[in-house]
Amino acid sequence: MQTLFYHKNAQRKVVIILINNSYKVTNIQISALQFFIISILFVVGDAILYVPSLIVQGSSHTIWIAGLIGIAEAVLLSLLYALVSKQFANKGFFPYLELTYGRWLGRVLFLLFLLYVMVDVILMIFEMGSFMVTVIMPETPLEAIIMVFLLVVIIGARLGLETLSRAAEVLFPWFCVFFFLLVCLNLPNAKFENMQPFFEGGIHAIFKGNISLASYIFESVILIVIFPHIREKDQATKAYIKGITIGVTLLVIISLLSLLVFGLSTLKMEFYPSYLLGQTLEFNFFSHVEVIMAVIWFISLFFKVAICFFVSAQGISQLIKIQDYRIVTFPIGIFLFALSFICIPSSMYLIHFINSTWLSYSVTYGLFFPLFLLAVELIRKSRKSHRVNGR
């Protein structure tokens, strides 16, 4: 029995080595600073355009309270994601699932997670196309806009995570400058009486508005796949927590500013209130100031979609055992392009889906999924310590 015991252990070690060699993650590395920047841009993403309108639908004048609760949630959720990510910091997400849950269950869990990521990509590329057709380029076909944007995303994903991270590092200062200008130029138009009455609607209204913000925070769980690629492991957790928290804070700032400038009645009628912040600015020597908001949104949206696309391509290549994920980028792009029109027939359907379905879908993967992974890991470690102490 003793020989058989060691033989089984030896077989398991061989499997671990083979899996780690097949899905090596150490060849792609980014710095903790780059991950911090990516986390901010990822959270801001597409949310900066819609969050003010979505939060105010539920929380009314208590949007600032819902936002403060959202910042606290961001800290707790990012801490949860960091704790989960530490379990596979040197393995990779997919190998970890296979080793922990077995080949079939691990693959099923990973496939379900990839479906969540790809659904998110479908929503975002359609959001981008719908915004462009509605506001900026009404005469351009929706299909052409989505195709061009998706092609740029595919090129970015094919260049790799390291290139995307360096590009984010270069564009992030411009993102900060434009965001600062948008806020500062709108401050003279802010009216603090638009925040009154305080605590309107009570706790129920605050909770309802906060849920809309939380649905976007949950999406940052996708970044756990990037976590093993961080070079400075000791700084990775801080970068994760700070990045997500700052990203949510920026969303709260833009939401509060929209309420102060437009008031509740106008904000409820506008689907793109953040973009309207730029349109309301007027200068004798400078027109189309709304391009400031467009630049902020395009920068954050591109990196969020590109990271999600990279995760999808890398994950599918690991599932079908292809060493180079770039091989599957164009097939995935064609697949997502087709699904964006099959699954989302119109902009009104997209709004209905986000308000009715996306929250429950997002909370499943953004809260319950990492809690499940962490609970299983704690049980495994507890049993392992009991066996060691028993011996």
C-alpha positions in Angstrom: 0.0 0.0 0.0 2.9 2.3 0.7 4.4 1.8 -2.7 1.0 2.4 -4.3 0.6 5.6 -2.3 3.9 7.0 -3.5 3.1 5.9 -7.0 -0.2 7.8 -7.0 1.6 10.9 -5.7 4.3 10.6 -8.3 1.6 10.4 -11.0 -0.1 13.5 -9.7 3.3 15.4 -9.7 3.8 14.5 -13.3 0.3 15.7 -14.2 1.0 19.0 -12.4 4.3 19.5 -14.2 2.7 18.7 -17.6 -0.2 21.1 -17.0 2.2 23.9 -15.8 4.4 23.4 -18.9 1.4 23.4 -21.2 -0.1 26.6 -19.9 3.0 28.6 -18.8 2.1 32.1 -17.7 5.5 33.4 -16.6 6.5 34.3 -20.2 4.0 37.2 -20.2 4.7 39.7 -17.4 3.5 43.2 -16.6 4.5 45.5 -13.7 2.3 46.2 -10.7 2.0 49.8 -11.9 0.7 48.7 -15.3 -1.8 46.4 -13.6 -2.9 49.4 -11.4 -3.6 51.5 -14.5 -5.4 48.7 -16.3 -7.6 48.2 -13.2 -8.6 51.8 -13.2 -9.4 51.9 -16.9 -11.2 48.6 -16.7 -13.5 49.7 -14.0 -14.3 53.1 -15.7 -14.6 51.3 -19.0 -18.1 51.7 -20.6 -19.6 52.5 -17.2 -18.6 56.2 -17.2 -21.2 56.9 -19.9 -24.1 55.1 -18.3 -23.6 54.9 -14.6 -24.9 58.4 -13.7 -28.3 57.7 -15.4 -28.5 54.2 -14.0 -27.8 55.2 -10.4 -30.2 58.1 -10.4 -33.1 55.9 -11.7 -33.1 54.2 -8.3 -31.4 56.5 -5.7 -32.7 59.9 -6.9 -31.0 62.6 -4.8 -29.2 60.1 -2.7 -26.8 59.3 -5.5 -23.9 60.4 -3.4 -24.7 58.0 -0.6 -25.1 55.1 -3.0 -21.7 56.1 -4.5 -20.0 56.2 -1.1 -21.3 52.7 -0.3 -20.1 51.6 -3.8 -16.5 52.8 -2.9 -16.6 50.7 0.3 -17.9 47.7 -1.8 -15.0 48.2 -4.3 -12.5 47.9 -1.5 -14.1 44.7 -0.1 -14.6 43.1 -3.5 -11.1 43.9 -4.7 -9.7 42.4 -1.5 -11.8 39.2 -2.2 -10.5 39.0 -5.8 -6.9 39.5 -4.6 -7.3 36.7 -2.1 -8.7 34.4 -4.7 -6.0 35.4 -7.2 -3.2 34.6 -4.8 -4.2 30.9 -4.9 -3.0 30.6 -8.5 -0.5 33.4 -8.7 2.2 31.0 -10.0 0.0 28.6 -11.9 -2.6 30.5 -14.0 -6.3 30.4 -13.6 -7.2 27.5 -15.9 -4.5 25.1 -14.5 -5.6 26.0 -11.0 -9.2 25.0 -11.8 -8.1 21.7 -13.3 -5.9 20.8 -10.4 -8.4 21.8 -7.8 -11.7 20.5 -9.2 -10.5 17.9 -11.6 -10.3 17.9 -15.4 -14.0 17.9 -16.3 -15.4 20.1 -13.5 -12.5 22.5 -13.8 -13.1 22.8 -17.6 -16.8 23.4 -17.0 -16.1 26.2 -14.5 -13.6 27.8 -16.7 -15.9 27.6 -19.8 -18.7 29.2 -17.8 -16.4 32.0 -16.8 -15.3 32.5 -20.4 -18.9 32.8 -21.5 -19.4 35.6 -19.0 -16.4 37.4 -20.3 -17.5 37.0 -23.9 -21.1 38.2 -23.1 -19.5 41.3 -21.6 -17.5 41.9 -24.8 -20.7 41.5 -26.9 -22.5 44.1 -24.7 -19.7 46.6 -24.8 -19.1 46.5 -28.6 -22.8 47.0 -29.2 -22.9 49.8 -26.7 -20.0 51.5 -28.5 -21.7 51.1 -31.9 -25.1 52.3 -30.6 -23.5 55.4 -29.0 -21.6 56.3 -32.2 -24.7 55.9 -34.4 -26.9 57.8 -32.0 -24.7 60.7 -31.1 -21.7 61.2 -33.3 -22.0 59.4 -36.7 -25.8 58.8 -37.3 -25.3 58.2 -41.1 -22.7 55.4 -40.6 -24.0 51.8 -40.5 -23.8 50.2 -37.1 -22.2 47.1 -38.5 -19.3 49.1 -40.0 -18.6 50.9 -36.7 -18.6 47.7 -34.7 -16.4 45.9 -37.3 -13.8 48.6 -37.3 -13.7 48.8 -33.5 -13.5 45.0 -33.1 -10.7 44.9 -35.6 -8.7 47.4 -33.5 -9.4 45.3 -30.4 -8.2 42.1 -32.2 -5.0 43.8 -33.2 -4.4 45.0 -29.7 -5.1 41.6 -28.2 -2.8 39.9 -30.8 0.0 42.3 -29.8 -0.2 40.9 -26.3 -0.8 41.9 -22.7 2.6 43.5 -22.4 1.9 45.8 -25.3 -1.5 46.7 -24.1 -0.1 47.5 -20.7 2.5 49.8 -22.1 -0.1 51.5 -24.3 -2.3 52.0 -21.2 0.7 53.5 -19.4 1.2 56.0 -22.2 -2.5 57.0 -22.6 -3.4 57.1 -18.9 -1.9 60.6 -18.3 -4.1 61.9 -21.2 -7.1 60.1 -19.6 -6.4 61.9 -16.3 -5.9 65.3 -18.0 -9.2 65.1 -19.9 -11.1 63.8 -16.8 -9.7 66.7 -14.7 -10.7 69.2 -17.4 -14.2 67.8 -17.7 -14.8 68.0 -13.9 -13.2 71.5 -13.4 -14.9 73.1 -16.4 -18.3 71.9 -15.1 -17.9 73.0 -11.5 -19.1 76.6 -12.1 -22.4 75.1 -13.4 -22.9 72.9 -10.4 -25.8 73.7 -8.1 -25.7 72.1 -4.7 -29.4 72.5 -4.2 -29.8 69.7 -6.8 -28.7 67.3 -4.1 -31.8 68.2 -2.0 -33.8 66.7 -0.4 -31.3 64.5 1.3 -32.2 60.8 2.0 -35.1 61.0 -0.4 -36.7 57.5 -0.7 -34.9 56.1 2.3 -32.7 53.0 2.4 -34.6 51.3 -0.4 -33.7 54.1 -2.9 -30.1 54.1 -1.8 -29.8 50.3 -2.2 -31.5 50.4 -5.6 -29.1 53.0 -6.9 -26.1 51.2 -5.4 -27.0 48.0 -7.1 -26.6 49.6 -10.5 -23.1 50.7 -9.6 -22.2 47.4 -8.1 -23.1 45.5 -11.3 -20.1 47.3 -13.0 -17.8 46.7 -10.0 -18.5 42.9 -10.3 -17.1 42.9 -13.8 -13.6 43.6 -12.4 -13.5 39.9 -11.4 -12.3 39.3 -14.9 -8.9 40.8 -13.9 -8.1 37.7 -11.7 -7.0 36.0 -14.9 -4.4 38.8 -15.4 -3.2 38.6 -11.8 -0.6 35.7 -12.4 1.1 37.8 -15.1 2.2 40.5 -12.6 5.9 40.6 -12.1 6.0 42.1 -8.5 3.8 39.6 -6.6 4.2 41.4 -3.3 2.7 44.6 -4.8 0.0 43.0 -6.9 -2.7 43.0 -4.1 -2.2 46.7 -3.4 -2.4 47.5 -7.1 -5.6 45.5 -7.5 -7.3 47.2 -4.5 -6.2 50.7 -5.3 -7.0 50.4 -9.0 -10.5 49.2 -8.5 -11.2 51.6 -5.7 -9.9 54.6 -7.6 -11.9 53.5 -10.7 -15.1 53.4 -8.7 -14.3 56.8 -7.1 -14.1 58.3 -10.6 -17.5 56.9 -11.5 -19.0 58.3 -8.3 -17.4 61.8 -9.0 -18.8 61.9 -12.6 -22.2 60.7 -11.3 -22.4 63.3 -8.6 -21.2 66.0 -11.0 -24.0 65.1 -13.4 -26.6 65.4 -10.7 -25.2 68.8 -9.5 -25.1 70.2 -13.1 -28.4 68.9 -14.6 -30.6 68.1 -11.6 -32.7 65.0 -11.1 -35.4 65.5 -13.8 -32.9 66.1 -16.6 -30.6 63.3 -15.5 -33.4 60.8 -15.5 -34.3 61.6 -19.1 -30.7 61.5 -20.5 -29.2 58.1 -21.4 -25.7 59.6 -21.9 -25.5 62.3 -19.2 -21.7 62.1 -19.0 -21.4 63.0 -22.7 -23.9 65.8 -22.1 -21.5 67.3 -19.6 -19.2 68.1 -22.4 -22.0 69.4 -24.7 -23.1 72.0 -22.2 -19.7 73.7 -22.1 -19.4 76.7 -24.4 -16.3 78.8 -25.3 -16.1 81.5 -27.9 -12.9 80.2 -29.3 -13.5 76.5 -28.9 -16.3 74.3 -30.0 -17.3 70.6 -29.7 -15.9 70.4 -26.1 -17.9 67.1 -25.8 -15.0 65.4 -27.5 -13.2 65.5 -24.1 -15.8 63.1 -22.8 -15.6 61.0 -25.9 -11.8 60.6 -25.6 -12.1 59.6 -21.9 -14.7 57.0 -22.8 -12.9 55.6 -25.9 -9.6 55.2 -24.0 -11.2 53.3 -21.1 -13.6 51.3 -23.2 -10.9 50.1 -25.6 -8.7 48.8 -22.9 -11.6 47.1 -21.1 -12.7 45.3 -24.3 -9.2 44.5 -25.3 -8.4 42.9 -21.9 -11.7 40.9 -22.0 -10.9 39.8 -25.6 -7.4 38.8 -24.6 -8.7 36.7 -21.7 -11.3 35.0 -24.0 -8.7 34.2 -26.6 -6.1 32.9 -24.1 -8.8 30.9 -22.3 -10.1 29.2 -25.4 -6.6 28.4 -26.6 -5.9 26.7 -23.3 -9.2 24.7 -23.5 -8.5 23.4 -26.9 -4.7 23.0 -26.2 -3.3 25.5 -28.7 0.0 27.0 -27.6 -0.4 30.4 -29.4 -3.7 32.2 -28.5 -3.3 34.5 -31.5 -4.5 31.7 -33.8 -8.0 31.9 -32.4 -8.3 35.7 -32.2 -9.9 36.3 -35.6 -12.4 33.3 -35.3 -13.4 34.7 -31.9 -13.8 38.2 -33.4 -16.1 36.9 -36.2 -18.1 34.9 -33.7 -18.6 37.8 -31.3 -19.4 40.2 -34.2 -22.2 37.9 -35.4 -23.5 37.3 -31.9 -23.7 41.0 -31.1 -26.5 41.4 -33.7 -28.1 38.0 -33.0 -28.3 38.5 -29.2 -29.0 42.2 -29.2 -31.6 43.2 -31.8 -31.8 46.8 -30.8 -30.6 49.5 -28.4 -33.8 49.3 -26.4 -33.3 45.6 -25.9 -29.8 46.3 -24.7 -31.1 48.8 -22.1 -33.8 46.3 -21.0 -31.2 43.5 -20.7 -28.8 45.7 -18.6 -31.6 46.8 -16.2 -33.3 43.4 -15.8 -30.8 40.6 -16.4 -27.2 41.8 -16.3 -27.1 42.4 -12.6 -28.1 38.9 -11.6 -25.7 37.5 -14.2 -22.9 39.8 -13.0 -23.4 39.1 -9.3 -23.1 35.4 -10.0 -19.6 35.6 -11.3 -18.5 38.8 -9.5 -19.5 37.7 -6.0 -20.7 34.1 -5.7 -18.1 32.6 -8.0 -15.0 34.0 -6.2 -16.6 33.3 -2.8 -17.1 29.7 -3.9 -13.4 29.4 -5.0 -12.2 30.9 -1.8 -14.4 28.7 0.4 -13.2 25.6 -1.4 -9.6 26.7 -1.0 -10.0 27.3 2.7 -11.6 23.9 3.2 -8.8 22.2 1.3 -6.1 23.9 3.4 -8.0 23.1 6.6 -8.2 19.4 5.7 -4.5 19.4 4.7 -3.5 20.9 8.0 -5.6 18.4 9.9 -3.9 15.5 8.0 -0.4 17.0 8.8 -1.3 17.4 12.5 -2.8 13.9 12.6 0.5 12.4 11.5 
